[in-house]
Amino acid sequence: MMSEVLDVKELLEGSSNAGIPHHKNTPHVASHVRWLRALKQRIEQPMSKLRRTIPVILTNNKGWKLRVEHDVVLEEIDNRLEGIRNKWKNELAPELTSKLTECIYVVDQNKNVKLNLDENMLLVLKEVYFIFDNTELPPQITSLVEQVDVNTLKITAARLETIAVHYNEFCAKIQPHEADLFALKKVQMEELLQTGVKTLSWQSLEKADFIEEATSLVIDDAFKKLTVVQSTQAEIQDKVRLWNVYLTKTLFKHTQPCYVEEWITKQEQATEGFALMAANYGARIKQLVSSVHELLQISENSPFWINYISYLDNIIIAGLLITIQKTLSNILEIVTTEEENGTVQLRVRMELVG
């Protein structure tokens, strides 16, 4: 038993911050506290058993030396633990209080909303339970722990960051022709998030209500609707592009020379096919536009909606013009370009009647 006490004493005397074992799942200060408590249990528990089972052995000279060394080592351990607690209360607790009063969001120079969370604050909160163990917490620390639980804070921070990411992406993705459609939503989001930038702090009890409201407005409403609007526009543009692809492949996929009558027949077939495609795609485009109108719940007479429909009309008209221009250009090229062997792509059959 005496050798055990002396070993612990030697560990204490030779210990330094760099030499103290550090557990990968706990902060550095918490690892220091756990190490000191382990040393204390290493000598305290055997001594307690010795006093209960063979108390007489502690009455002789060797027993007296053992008790003295044991008490000295325990006092040293307790003094170090108390020093860590006092340092935490005097230095870290005020810093933690200050950080908890900071607002949950900040706006950077690019006007992006960012989460205002110091990772060290999470470590400090996590250290509380290791540093003070089951002892009575000081009043100022008790109030902090009651207001902010470290695990709850992590979940809260993750949800707040998700909201900020979606808002920033919304602002980055929205195009000028879509801005009027979401003007009201944009104002509502800005007003709500300004609450997190200016008034709502990490210890505010209203965080939960703020998260629910912001999630509904930013993620479930504005961001999802913008995604639908933009995917609808992309599908319309793709339909218009396919018109040009269809005519090009139908009319100009053969490279062998042919007569005018054959070109007329091909043109008639292509026209019929294009009319069918345009009817099908037109119905699909009308369905897409109706779904967007229903999603946005905006009046058909609203100038914002009229401007948006004009934008879609211009996409379709521009696509048709490109199709016509490319078709005429291909026809002109076929008529005027000679093959390497001196023949032209388009032949005219002439019959002399006399």
C-alpha positions as CSV (number, residue, x, y, z in Angstrom):
1,M,0.0,0.0,0.0
2,M,2.8,2.4,0.8
3,S,4.4,1.7,-2.6
4,E,1.1,2.6,-4.3
5,V,0.8,5.9,-2.4
6,L,4.4,6.8,-3.4
7,D,3.8,5.9,-7.0
8,V,0.9,8.2,-7.1
9,K,2.9,10.9,-5.4
10,E,5.7,10.5,-8.0
11,L,3.1,10.8,-10.8
12,L,1.8,14.0,-9.4
13,E,5.3,15.5,-8.9
14,G,6.4,14.6,-12.4
15,S,3.2,15.5,-14.2
16,S,2.8,18.4,-16.6
17,N,0.0,19.5,-18.9
18,A,1.8,17.9,-21.8
19,G,2.3,14.6,-20.0
20,I,-1.2,14.1,-18.7
21,P,-3.1,11.4,-20.7
22,H,-5.7,12.9,-23.0
23,H,-8.9,11.1,-23.8
24,K,-9.9,11.6,-27.4
25,N,-13.6,11.9,-26.5
26,T,-13.2,14.6,-23.8
27,P,-11.7,18.1,-23.8
28,H,-8.2,18.6,-22.4
29,V,-9.2,20.1,-19.1
30,A,-11.8,17.3,-18.6
31,S,-9.1,14.7,-19.3
32,H,-6.9,16.4,-16.6
33,V,-9.8,16.2,-14.1
34,R,-10.5,12.5,-14.9
35,W,-6.8,11.7,-14.5
36,L,-6.7,13.3,-11.1
37,R,-9.8,11.6,-9.9
38,A,-8.5,8.2,-11.1
39,L,-5.3,8.8,-9.0
40,K,-7.4,9.7,-6.0
41,Q,-9.5,6.6,-6.3
42,R,-6.3,4.5,-6.7
43,I,-5.2,5.2,-3.2
44,E,-8.4,6.3,-1.5
45,Q,-10.4,3.1,-2.0
46,P,-7.6,0.7,-0.8
47,M,-7.0,2.8,2.3
48,S,-10.7,2.9,3.1
49,K,-10.9,-0.9,2.9
50,L,-7.7,-1.2,5.0
51,R,-9.3,1.0,7.7
52,R,-12.4,-1.1,7.8
53,T,-10.8,-4.5,7.8
54,I,-7.4,-4.1,9.7
55,P,-7.5,-0.7,11.5
56,V,-4.9,-1.9,14.0
57,I,-2.2,-2.0,11.2
58,L,-2.4,1.8,10.9
59,T,-1.6,2.4,14.6
60,N,2.1,1.4,14.4
61,N,5.0,3.5,13.1
62,K,4.6,2.2,9.5
63,G,0.9,2.7,9.6
64,W,1.4,6.3,10.8
65,K,3.8,7.0,7.9
66,L,1.3,5.5,5.5
67,R,-1.5,7.7,6.8
68,V,0.6,10.8,6.6
69,E,1.7,10.1,3.0
70,H,-1.8,9.2,2.0
71,D,-3.3,12.4,3.4
72,V,-0.6,14.5,1.8
73,V,-1.2,13.0,-1.6
74,L,-4.9,13.3,-1.3
75,E,-4.6,17.0,-0.2
76,E,-2.4,17.6,-3.3
77,I,-5.0,16.1,-5.6
78,D,-7.8,18.0,-4.0
79,N,-5.9,21.2,-4.3
80,R,-5.3,20.7,-8.0
81,L,-8.9,19.9,-8.6
82,E,-10.0,22.9,-6.7
83,G,-7.5,25.0,-8.7
84,I,-9.0,23.8,-11.9
85,R,-12.6,24.6,-10.7
86,N,-11.6,28.1,-9.6
87,K,-9.8,28.8,-12.9
88,W,-12.9,27.7,-14.8
89,K,-15.2,29.8,-12.6
90,N,-13.0,32.9,-12.8
91,E,-11.9,32.7,-16.4
92,L,-14.1,30.5,-18.5
93,A,-17.5,31.0,-16.9
94,P,-17.6,34.8,-17.7
95,E,-16.4,34.1,-21.3
96,L,-19.1,31.5,-21.7
97,T,-21.8,33.9,-20.4
98,S,-20.6,36.4,-22.9
99,K,-20.8,34.0,-25.8
100,L,-24.2,32.8,-24.8
101,T,-25.5,36.3,-25.0
102,E,-24.3,36.7,-28.6
103,C,-26.9,36.5,-31.4
104,I,-27.2,33.2,-33.3
105,Y,-26.6,34.7,-36.7
106,V,-24.2,37.2,-38.3
107,V,-24.1,38.6,-41.8
108,D,-20.8,38.5,-43.7
109,Q,-19.4,41.0,-46.2
110,N,-21.1,39.1,-49.0
111,K,-24.5,39.5,-47.2
112,N,-24.7,35.8,-46.5
113,V,-26.2,34.7,-43.2
114,K,-23.8,32.7,-41.1
115,L,-24.1,30.7,-37.9
116,N,-22.5,32.6,-35.0
117,L,-21.3,29.7,-33.0
118,D,-17.9,29.4,-31.3
119,E,-16.9,25.7,-31.2
120,N,-15.0,26.4,-28.0
121,M,-18.3,27.2,-26.3
122,L,-19.4,23.6,-26.9
123,L,-16.2,22.3,-25.3
124,V,-16.6,24.6,-22.3
125,L,-20.1,23.4,-21.8
126,K,-19.1,19.8,-22.1
127,E,-16.3,20.3,-19.5
128,V,-18.8,21.5,-16.8
129,Y,-20.0,18.0,-16.1
130,F,-16.5,16.6,-15.9
131,I,-15.0,19.4,-13.9
132,F,-17.6,19.7,-11.1
133,D,-18.7,16.0,-11.1
134,N,-21.5,15.5,-8.6
135,T,-20.4,18.4,-6.4
136,E,-22.7,21.4,-6.0
137,L,-22.3,23.7,-9.0
138,P,-21.8,27.4,-8.3
139,P,-25.0,29.5,-8.8
140,Q,-23.8,31.3,-12.0
141,I,-22.7,28.0,-13.6
142,T,-25.9,26.2,-12.5
143,S,-28.0,28.9,-14.3
144,L,-25.9,28.4,-17.5
145,V,-26.2,24.7,-17.5
146,E,-30.0,24.9,-16.9
147,Q,-30.4,27.3,-19.8
148,V,-28.2,25.6,-22.3
149,D,-27.6,21.8,-22.6
150,V,-24.6,21.0,-24.8
151,N,-26.4,18.1,-26.7
152,T,-29.5,20.2,-27.3
153,L,-27.3,23.1,-28.4
154,K,-25.6,20.9,-31.1
155,I,-29.0,19.9,-32.5
156,T,-30.2,23.5,-32.4
157,A,-27.0,24.7,-34.2
158,A,-27.4,22.1,-36.9
159,R,-31.0,23.2,-37.6
160,L,-30.1,26.8,-37.6
161,E,-27.2,26.3,-40.0
162,T,-29.5,24.3,-42.3
163,I,-31.9,27.3,-42.4
164,A,-29.0,29.7,-43.2
165,V,-27.6,27.5,-46.0
166,H,-31.0,27.3,-47.7
167,Y,-31.6,31.0,-47.4
168,N,-28.2,31.8,-48.9
169,E,-28.7,29.3,-51.7
170,F,-32.1,30.8,-52.4
171,C,-30.6,34.3,-52.7
172,A,-27.8,32.9,-55.0
173,K,-30.1,30.9,-57.3
174,I,-33.0,33.3,-57.8
175,Q,-33.0,35.0,-61.2
176,P,-34.2,38.6,-62.1
177,H,-37.3,37.3,-63.9
178,E,-38.2,35.3,-60.8
179,A,-37.6,38.0,-58.2
180,D,-41.0,39.6,-58.4
181,L,-42.7,36.2,-57.9
182,F,-40.9,35.8,-54.6
183,A,-40.7,39.5,-53.5
184,L,-43.0,39.1,-50.6
185,K,-41.4,35.8,-49.4
186,K,-38.0,37.5,-49.6
187,V,-39.1,40.4,-47.4
188,Q,-40.6,37.9,-44.9
189,M,-37.5,35.9,-44.7
190,E,-35.3,38.9,-44.3
191,E,-37.4,40.2,-41.5
192,L,-37.4,36.9,-39.7
193,L,-33.7,36.2,-40.0
194,Q,-33.0,39.8,-38.8
195,T,-34.4,38.6,-35.5
196,G,-31.6,36.0,-35.3
197,V,-29.0,38.6,-36.3
198,K,-30.0,41.3,-33.9
199,T,-32.0,40.0,-30.9
200,L,-32.2,36.2,-30.6
201,S,-29.3,34.8,-28.5
202,W,-28.1,31.3,-27.7
203,Q,-29.7,31.4,-24.3
204,S,-33.0,32.8,-25.6
205,L,-36.0,30.5,-24.9
206,E,-37.6,31.5,-28.2
207,K,-35.1,29.6,-30.3
208,A,-37.4,26.6,-30.7
209,D,-40.3,28.8,-32.0
210,F,-37.9,30.7,-34.3
211,I,-36.5,27.4,-35.8
212,E,-40.0,26.1,-36.5
213,E,-41.1,29.3,-38.2
214,A,-37.9,29.7,-40.2
215,T,-37.9,26.1,-41.3
216,S,-41.5,26.5,-42.6
217,L,-40.8,29.8,-44.4
218,V,-37.3,29.4,-45.7
219,I,-37.0,25.6,-46.5
220,D,-40.5,24.2,-46.8
221,D,-42.0,27.3,-48.6
222,A,-39.7,29.6,-50.4
223,F,-36.8,27.3,-51.3
224,K,-38.9,24.4,-52.4
225,K,-41.1,26.7,-54.5
226,L,-38.1,28.3,-56.2
227,T,-36.8,24.8,-57.0
228,V,-40.1,23.8,-58.6
229,V,-40.2,27.1,-60.6
230,Q,-36.7,26.7,-61.9
231,S,-37.1,23.0,-62.7
232,T,-40.3,23.8,-64.6
233,Q,-38.5,26.5,-66.7
234,A,-35.6,24.0,-67.4
235,E,-38.1,21.4,-68.7
236,I,-39.8,24.0,-71.0
237,Q,-36.4,25.0,-72.4
238,D,-35.6,21.3,-73.0
239,K,-38.9,20.8,-74.9
240,V,-38.1,23.8,-77.1
241,R,-34.6,22.4,-77.8
242,L,-36.0,19.1,-78.8
243,W,-38.1,20.8,-81.6
244,N,-34.9,21.8,-83.3
245,V,-33.3,18.4,-82.7
246,Y,-36.3,16.7,-84.2
247,L,-36.4,18.7,-87.4
248,T,-32.6,18.5,-87.9
249,K,-32.6,14.7,-87.6
250,T,-35.7,14.2,-89.7
251,L,-34.9,16.5,-92.6
252,F,-31.1,16.4,-92.7
253,K,-30.0,13.0,-91.6
254,H,-29.5,11.7,-95.1
255,T,-26.4,12.9,-97.0
256,Q,-27.1,11.2,-100.3
257,P,-28.4,13.5,-103.2
258,C,-32.1,13.4,-103.7
259,Y,-34.7,15.1,-106.0
260,V,-37.0,18.0,-105.1
261,E,-40.0,15.7,-104.9
262,E,-38.3,13.6,-102.3
263,W,-37.5,16.7,-100.2
264,I,-41.1,17.8,-100.4
265,T,-42.3,14.4,-99.2
266,K,-39.8,14.5,-96.3
267,Q,-40.9,18.0,-95.5
268,E,-44.5,16.9,-95.4
269,Q,-43.7,14.0,-93.1
270,A,-41.5,16.2,-90.8
271,T,-44.3,18.8,-90.7
272,E,-46.8,16.2,-89.6
273,G,-44.4,14.8,-87.0
274,F,-43.5,18.3,-85.7
275,A,-47.2,19.3,-85.4
276,L,-47.8,16.2,-83.3
277,M,-44.7,16.9,-81.2
278,A,-45.7,20.6,-80.8
279,A,-49.2,19.6,-79.7
280,N,-47.9,17.1,-77.1
281,Y,-45.1,19.4,-75.8
282,G,-47.5,22.4,-75.8
283,A,-50.0,20.5,-73.6
284,R,-47.1,19.6,-71.3
285,I,-45.9,23.2,-71.1
286,K,-49.4,24.3,-70.3
287,Q,-49.6,21.8,-67.5
288,L,-46.3,22.9,-66.1
289,V,-47.3,26.6,-66.1
290,S,-50.6,25.7,-64.5
291,S,-48.8,23.8,-61.7
292,V,-46.5,26.7,-61.0
293,H,-49.5,29.1,-60.9
294,E,-51.3,26.9,-58.4
295,L,-48.1,26.4,-56.4
296,L,-47.4,30.2,-56.1
297,Q,-51.1,31.1,-55.4
298,I,-50.8,34.3,-57.4
299,S,-53.5,36.1,-59.4
300,E,-53.5,35.7,-63.1
301,N,-53.9,39.5,-63.4
302,S,-50.9,40.2,-61.3
303,P,-48.3,42.1,-63.2
304,F,-45.7,39.8,-61.7
305,W,-47.3,36.8,-63.1
306,I,-47.9,38.5,-66.5
307,N,-44.2,39.4,-66.7
308,Y,-43.3,35.8,-65.9
309,I,-45.6,34.4,-68.6
310,S,-44.1,36.9,-71.0
311,Y,-40.6,35.5,-70.1
312,L,-41.7,31.9,-70.8
313,D,-43.3,33.0,-74.1
314,N,-40.1,34.6,-75.2
315,I,-38.3,31.3,-74.5
316,I,-40.7,29.4,-76.8
317,I,-40.6,32.1,-79.5
318,A,-36.8,32.3,-79.4
319,G,-36.7,28.5,-79.7
320,L,-39.0,28.5,-82.7
321,L,-37.0,31.2,-84.4
322,I,-33.8,29.3,-83.9
323,T,-35.4,26.2,-85.3
324,I,-36.6,28.1,-88.4
325,Q,-33.3,29.7,-88.9
326,K,-31.3,26.5,-88.6
327,T,-33.7,24.7,-90.9
328,L,-33.4,27.4,-93.6
329,S,-29.6,27.5,-93.2
330,N,-29.4,23.7,-93.6
331,I,-31.6,23.8,-96.8
332,L,-29.4,26.6,-98.2
333,E,-26.3,24.7,-97.5
334,I,-27.6,21.6,-99.2
335,V,-28.7,23.6,-102.3
336,T,-25.5,25.5,-102.7
337,T,-22.8,23.1,-101.5
338,E,-21.2,20.7,-104.0
339,E,-19.9,17.3,-103.1
340,E,-16.2,16.4,-103.6
341,N,-17.1,14.6,-106.8
342,G,-18.8,17.7,-108.2
343,T,-22.4,16.8,-107.6
344,V,-24.8,18.7,-105.5
345,Q,-27.0,17.4,-102.7
346,L,-30.3,18.5,-104.3
347,R,-31.3,17.3,-107.8
348,V,-34.0,18.7,-110.1
349,R,-35.6,16.3,-112.5
350,M,-36.5,18.0,-115.9
351,E,-38.5,16.4,-118.6
352,L,-38.7,17.9,-122.1
353,V,-42.1,17.5,-123.7
354,G,-42.5,18.2,-127.4
